[in-house]
Amino acid sequence: MSLESPYLQSPGAFDEESDGPEFATVCRTTVLRLDGGEADTCDDHVVEEVPVALVYNGISHAVMLSTPEHLEDMALGFSLTEGILENASELYGMELVSGCEGIEVHMEISSRRFMALKEMRRSLSGRTGCGLCGVESLSAVARPYPPLKRGLLLPAGAVARALGQLQDWQQLHRITGAVHGAAWVDGLGQIHVLREDVGRHNALDKLIGWMSKHRIDPSSGFVLVSSRASYEMVQKCAMAGVGCLVAISAPTGLAVRTATECGLTLAGFARGQRLVVYSHPEYLAAEGVSASRPLGPRKGDEALEPLAPRSGGRTLM
């Protein structure tokens, strides 16, 4: 089966906004489709996954596997959510450099933040599904979060309206079926931008980088992701000042505990009019709806009691 890998040729932008040079986000390949005993040889599209090195003041700090679009957004978002930068003004310049082995994003940051980065002594080697690779100690997993500034109450109906738009915004997913999406949604349920990537953490970093560049008030809406809500997703939202994270799929226990502790409203299994709220429901405006007891993980023996499976099963991503 043949495979065209237009690795460094322009694929054409999927939205009107572009940052830096364009790289191929998909490649076309010849495949054999089997369906009910019938065989068909045809062309299909697969998403590209490219090593991307984040280089600070000439020193390579992290290598991620990423979909090669909106890489400047991802680099800025990663720098903010990992605490490398405290704000975007500490980033003085950025340049994308392509090579035969991947892409390097060269960033010039303030000397104060570069010294702090060297003190971290942290080197990441990112994989598609991992957000903690390279952490040198268990204590490095937890970090203090800035106080979350909460805006107006978020109408629960805004989530349903955003879900109705989500598929139209996920253009790469529609073509390849292999990427996650992270969207910024205002309080009325209108999606303003969506970023996609093979890694859900990368997609969120791309979104947060875009929000920082456009000076979006993180208390004015919420983040909607097409994946599960892992601890790192909650962590990144908290570091960016986002007060509400809504996921299509499930959260993890650590994500729920972290959201509860830092004051973030975490919701999962967002499907149509359905929504499961795991923390801080007081910031969701839903008429006539309230929790009958405190939310959050149960403790002691109650935490070990199994629940009956839900009918229809659950979709994990």
C-alpha positions in Angstrom: 0.0 0.0 0.0 1.4 3.4 -1.0 1.7 6.3 1.4 2.3 9.9 0.4 3.9 11.8 3.2 3.8 15.5 2.2 5.6 16.1 5.5 6.8 19.6 4.9 4.6 20.8 2.1 1.6 23.1 2.7 -1.7 21.3 3.3 -3.8 24.4 3.1 -5.2 26.1 6.2 -8.2 24.6 7.9 -9.1 28.1 9.2 -8.4 31.6 8.1 -5.9 32.3 10.9 -2.4 31.0 10.6 0.6 31.3 12.8 4.0 30.8 11.2 4.8 28.5 8.2 2.3 25.8 7.2 3.0 22.1 7.4 1.1 19.1 6.3 -1.6 18.0 8.8 -2.8 15.0 6.8 -1.4 12.6 4.3 -3.1 10.5 1.7 -2.7 6.7 1.7 -4.0 3.8 -0.3 -5.9 1.4 1.9 -7.9 -1.9 1.6 -11.4 -1.6 3.0 -13.1 -4.8 4.1 -16.9 -4.7 4.6 -19.1 -7.8 4.8 -16.8 -9.9 2.7 -16.4 -7.1 0.1 -12.9 -5.7 -0.6 -12.3 -2.2 -2.0 -8.9 -0.6 -2.7 -9.2 3.2 -2.3 -7.6 6.3 -0.9 -7.9 7.5 2.6 -6.5 10.3 4.8 -4.5 9.9 8.0 -3.4 12.7 10.3 0.3 13.6 10.6 2.1 13.1 13.9 5.4 15.0 14.1 8.1 15.4 16.7 8.1 19.0 17.9 10.9 20.3 20.1 10.3 23.3 22.3 13.6 25.2 22.6 14.0 28.0 25.1 16.9 30.4 24.7 18.8 27.8 22.7 18.1 24.9 25.1 15.7 22.1 24.1 13.3 21.5 27.0 10.5 19.3 25.7 9.8 17.1 22.7 6.1 16.5 21.9 4.4 14.5 19.3 1.9 16.9 17.7 -0.2 17.6 14.7 1.9 20.3 12.9 -0.5 23.2 12.9 -0.9 26.2 15.2 2.4 25.2 16.8 3.1 28.8 18.0 -0.2 28.7 19.9 0.8 25.3 21.4 4.3 26.6 22.4 2.8 29.6 24.1 0.1 27.6 25.8 2.5 24.9 27.0 4.8 27.6 28.4 2.0 29.2 30.4 0.3 26.0 31.6 3.6 24.4 32.6 4.7 27.5 34.6 7.6 28.3 32.3 6.1 31.7 31.7 3.9 33.6 34.0 2.5 35.7 31.2 2.8 36.1 27.5 4.9 39.3 27.8 7.8 37.2 29.0 8.0 35.7 25.5 10.2 38.0 23.4 10.3 36.0 20.1 9.4 32.8 18.4 10.6 31.0 15.3 9.6 27.7 13.7 12.5 25.7 12.1 11.8 22.5 10.1 14.2 19.7 9.7 14.3 16.1 8.4 13.6 14.7 11.9 10.8 17.1 12.9 10.1 20.7 13.8 11.8 23.0 16.4 10.0 25.9 18.0 12.7 28.4 19.1 11.5 30.8 21.8 13.4 33.7 23.4 12.2 34.2 26.9 13.2 36.6 29.7 16.3 35.8 31.6 14.4 35.6 34.9 12.1 32.9 33.5 15.0 31.1 31.8 16.8 30.9 35.1 13.6 29.5 36.7 13.3 27.0 33.9 16.8 25.7 34.5 15.9 25.3 38.2 13.0 23.1 37.3 15.5 20.5 36.0 12.6 19.0 34.1 12.9 17.4 30.7 9.8 16.0 28.9 9.6 13.4 26.2 6.0 13.7 25.3 3.8 10.9 23.9 0.3 11.2 22.5 -1.5 10.0 25.6 0.9 11.1 28.4 1.2 14.5 30.1 3.6 13.8 32.9 6.6 12.2 31.1 9.9 13.3 32.6 8.7 14.5 36.0 11.6 13.8 38.3 9.7 13.4 41.6 6.1 12.8 42.9 6.1 16.2 44.5 6.6 17.8 41.1 3.2 16.5 40.0 1.3 18.8 42.4 1.7 22.6 42.0 0.1 25.7 43.4 -2.6 27.2 41.2 -3.5 30.9 40.9 -6.8 31.9 42.3 -9.6 31.4 39.8 -11.5 34.5 38.9 -15.1 33.5 38.4 -17.4 35.5 36.2 -21.2 35.3 35.7 -23.0 32.0 36.3 -22.7 29.7 33.2 -26.1 28.6 31.9 -26.3 24.9 31.5 -28.1 25.4 28.2 -24.9 27.0 26.8 -23.2 23.6 26.9 -25.9 22.0 24.8 -25.7 24.8 22.3 -22.0 24.4 22.0 -22.3 20.7 21.6 -24.5 21.3 18.6 -21.7 23.2 16.9 -18.8 21.1 17.9 -18.8 18.6 14.9 -18.8 21.5 12.4 -15.7 22.9 14.0 -13.8 19.6 14.1 -12.6 19.6 10.5 -9.5 17.5 11.0 -11.4 14.9 13.0 -14.0 14.8 10.2 -11.3 14.0 7.7 -9.2 11.6 9.7 -11.1 10.5 12.8 -7.9 10.6 14.8 -7.7 14.0 16.6 -9.0 15.6 19.8 -10.5 19.1 19.9 -10.5 21.9 22.5 -12.9 24.8 22.0 -13.4 28.1 23.7 -17.1 28.8 24.3 -18.7 32.1 25.5 -21.4 32.3 28.1 -24.1 32.0 25.4 -22.8 28.7 24.1 -21.1 30.1 21.0 -17.8 28.5 20.0 -15.3 31.1 19.0 -12.3 28.9 18.2 -11.3 25.3 18.3 -7.9 23.7 18.1 -7.2 20.1 17.1 -4.3 17.7 17.8 -3.5 14.0 18.1 -2.8 14.7 21.8 -5.6 16.1 23.9 -3.1 18.1 26.0 -1.6 19.6 22.9 -5.1 20.7 21.6 -5.7 22.4 25.0 -2.3 24.1 24.9 -3.0 25.4 21.4 -6.3 26.8 22.6 -4.8 28.4 25.7 -2.1 29.9 23.6 -4.7 31.4 21.3 -6.6 32.8 24.2 -3.5 34.4 25.6 -2.5 36.0 22.3 -6.0 37.4 21.9 -6.3 38.5 25.6 -9.5 36.5 26.1 -10.9 36.8 29.6 -10.9 33.2 30.9 -13.8 33.9 33.2 -16.1 34.9 30.3 -16.8 31.3 29.2 -15.7 27.7 29.3 -13.5 25.1 27.6 -15.2 22.2 25.8 -13.0 19.2 25.0 -13.8 16.2 22.8 -11.8 13.9 25.1 -11.8 12.6 28.6 -10.9 15.1 31.4 -7.6 13.9 32.9 -5.7 15.5 35.7 -3.4 17.4 33.3 -6.4 18.9 31.5 -7.8 20.3 34.8 -4.3 21.5 35.7 -3.8 23.3 32.5 -7.2 25.0 32.7 -6.5 26.1 36.3 -3.1 27.5 35.3 -4.7 29.5 32.5 -7.4 30.8 34.8 -10.3 28.9 33.2 -13.0 28.2 35.7 -15.0 25.6 33.9 -14.0 22.6 31.9 -16.6 20.4 30.1 -15.6 17.1 28.5 -17.4 14.8 26.1 -16.1 11.8 28.0 -15.2 10.9 31.6 -12.9 12.6 34.2 -10.5 10.7 36.4 -10.6 10.6 40.1 -7.5 12.8 40.4 -9.0 15.3 38.0 -12.1 15.5 40.1 -10.1 16.0 43.3 -7.9 18.6 41.7 -10.9 20.5 40.3 -12.6 20.4 43.7 -9.5 21.8 45.5 -8.8 24.6 43.0 -12.4 25.8 42.6 -12.9 24.7 39.0 -16.2 23.5 37.7 -15.7 20.1 36.0 -18.3 18.4 34.0 -18.2 15.2 31.8 -20.3 13.0 29.6 -21.7 16.1 27.8 -24.1 14.7 25.2 -27.0 16.7 23.9 -29.0 17.9 27.0 -27.1 15.5 29.3 -24.3 16.6 31.6 -22.6 15.1 34.7 -21.2 17.7 37.0 -18.4 16.6 39.3 -17.3 19.7 41.1 -18.5 23.2 42.0 -22.0 23.1 40.5 -22.7 26.5 42.1 -21.2 28.2 39.1 -23.7 26.5 36.7 -27.0 28.2 36.2 -29.7 25.5 35.8 -33.2 26.5 36.9 -34.6 24.2 39.5 -31.5 22.0 39.7 -29.3 21.5 42.7 -27.2 18.7 44.3 -28.8 16.8 47.1 -25.5 16.2 48.8 -21.9 17.5 48.4 -20.1 16.5 45.2 -16.7 14.9 44.9 -15.0 11.5 45.6 -16.4 9.5 48.4 -14.1 8.5 51.3 -13.4 5.4 53.3 -15.4 2.2 52.7 -18.0 4.1 50.6 -15.3 4.8 48.0 -14.9 1.0 47.5 -18.5 0.1 47.0 -19.1 -0.9 43.3 -21.9 0.8 41.3 -24.1 -1.0 38.8 -23.0 -0.4 35.2 -24.9 2.2 33.4 -27.1 1.0 30.5 -25.6 1.6 27.1 -22.1 1.7 28.4 -19.7 4.7 28.3 -17.4 6.0 25.6 -13.8 6.5 26.7 -11.3 8.6 24.8 
